[in-house]
Amino acid sequence: MKIVFILPKLVYSQKEFYDLPLGILYVATYLKSNGYDVSILNLNSYADRSERDVIENYLSLHEVNIMMCGGLSAAYQSIKNIFDIFKNLESSILTVLGGGIVTSDKEFICNHIKPDYAVLGEGEITSLELVHALEKGSSVAAIKGLVHKQNGSYVYNTEREANECIDQLPYPDFTLIDIEEYFRRQYPSARTSFYPFDFPRAIPIITSRSCPLKCTFCFHPIGQKYRMRNLDNVFDEIDILVNKYNVNIIAVLDEMMSASKRRLIEFSERIMKYNILWTCQLWPGSVDDKTLKFMRDSGCYEVSFGLESINDDVLKSMQKHGVTRKNIESALRCAVDNRVTIQGNFIFGDPAETYETSQETIAWWKQHPEYKINLGKISPYPGTPLYKMALEKGIVTDKLKFIRSGSPALNLSRMSDDEYRNVVAEIEKISAEARQYCKVKSVKLDKRTEHEAYICELECPNCSSVVEYGNIQVSTPRIIRLGCRQCSLRFDFNPSSLPNLRRKIQQQKELLLDVNNRYKKIIISPRVYEDIFLEYFDLLELNYQDMNIVAIVDNNDTFHGAKYLGEYTIYKRDDELIDKFADAAILVMQSIYKYDIIHQFKELGFRDNDIYTTAFENENIH
């Protein structure tokens, strides 16, 4: 049996970083360790080519009996494309779907993606039993956790219990992918957590499975039972990662690493000898000043805290047991005192959220700019209790549209739609206005690299230290968030002074001004977050209020009729639009759905010559 695993396409640029899907690597490694001929086709390594082109070329060079693919709901479109391509190119190849996308809603997803088989929950044992059965031509009816077809309809076998022997699983085999190509995508400006090194070599591991908490906005694709690996087993893996791949950052991706403080401290003690840095995710109530100091001394430079709200009633509604305003404040203060970079989010829209509770969290956020907490909205991701509630209440009426739209945030709260829209507009606007920009002291070419990169001296707005950052790569103008190598607090970096961007920004600015001079009306689509909208005009050094913008157009029903930035009405992209704005220019903001949006405007009757995009990478915006 020759088996190929396909990593879905998550990025569209050869330099763009993406999170490596450890689940696929675990399953592929498990099958390989049991003697099967396994390979991985990583579509992200061919980001500038179409999925069909890459797959068609691969099949022309390799024999394949079974194709396995999966991921989370966010990758729906790429995964659907992959299964459609295999069905059209070579229908004799058996296809297997796995991961959170199908585990979260097995019947709906199977009937839309149409795999030959699907693996629910943890994939290692189920996948091995399936491949054994296919090889021998035996029945799959008794394989737990498997979906298969019988008389043209899907049959859902008994659920598989949680694997209690995760220490016996082989470590992910990174030789199955081009790990050096993955490392090359890592540089300080690629992701905030890469700021400590000019040339980071970060690799992910998990030391436990699932989570002891049952937060209403979370879905645990590998089951509800929390299990921890033995630390001897974990450090055997870290030995390999450090010695074989020369990593300098270990990213611990456990949903909750701090369920046991004693284990957290032991991990910190044992990782010291490697002289590397590491990051993790923690529950705010599980750490204190002494623990965080010990972690920092052992190399932990960044912690992602599960915050979500500052209001205790909302936290209780989210079922964040043991998380309170008091221990959130304590954990964040201890992190800053110990120079541990904070990653955290406040998310608005829980069913217990009121306008008053949202303002309480916003007021607290404004009082503590040093923590750099992100502001966002709750999304009812498939499989979560919130998603089930949204279906039951008729808030989500079209599952496919909802998933294809990226599971957007919805008003699940006690606020009216107007109140909710006002809160959303407020948090997006204040997020942009709260940026703390560093001063760019100098820029020079980084001659250590084969690609175009720069060495920048940046002055931190928090501690005033001037720190040198090398291997700074920014091919498309965007505001970059970095961490200070002295105080560990975050700041924002406007890269418009980089030589490779000056021409792009100036050209975009001139062309946009030309559009503004030629059209009395400009429509913006889609409704991007206000902070992204403001960032775009900040980069161009233009005041959006001086432009002839008259409306925002978006297909998300939640925002129709609302005011964007308190000024522009949001309209639906429908037939009435052409009647109202036939003489307008359409400015399509950057989005993974950009080409779909352009196509929809053309179908409505807008002319090609009136549709523009904000794509900095192109020679012009038309």
ABEGO torsion letter per residue (X at the ends): XBBBBBBBBABABAABBBBBBAAAAAAAAAAAAAGBBBBBBBAAAAAABBAAAAAAAAAAABBBABBBBBEBAAAAAAAAAAAAAAAAABAABBBBBBEAAAAABAAAAAAAAGBABBBBEBAAAAAAAAAAAAAAGBBAAABBGBBBBBGGBBBBBBBBBBBAAAAABBBBBAAABBAAAAAAABBAAABAAAAABABBBBBBBBABBEBABBBAABBBAAEABBBBBBAAAAAAAAAAAAAAAGBABBBBABABAAABAAAAAAAAAAAAAAGBBBBBBBBAAABBAAAAAAAAAAGBABBBBBAGBABAAAAAAAGBBGBBAAAAAAAAAAAAAAGBBBBBBBBBGBAABBAAAAAAAAAAAAABAAAGBBBBBBBBBBGBAAAAAAAAAGABABAAAAAAAGGBBBBABABBAAAAAAAAAAAAAAAAAABBBBBBABBBBBAABABBBBBBBBBBAAAGBBBBBBGBBBABBBBBBBBBAAAGBBBBBBAAABAAAAAAAAAAAAAAAAAAAABABBBBOBBBBAAAAAAAAAAAGBBAAABABABBBBABAAABGBBBGGABBBBBBBAAAAAAAAABBBBBBBBAAAAAAAAAAAAAGBBAAABBBABAABABAX
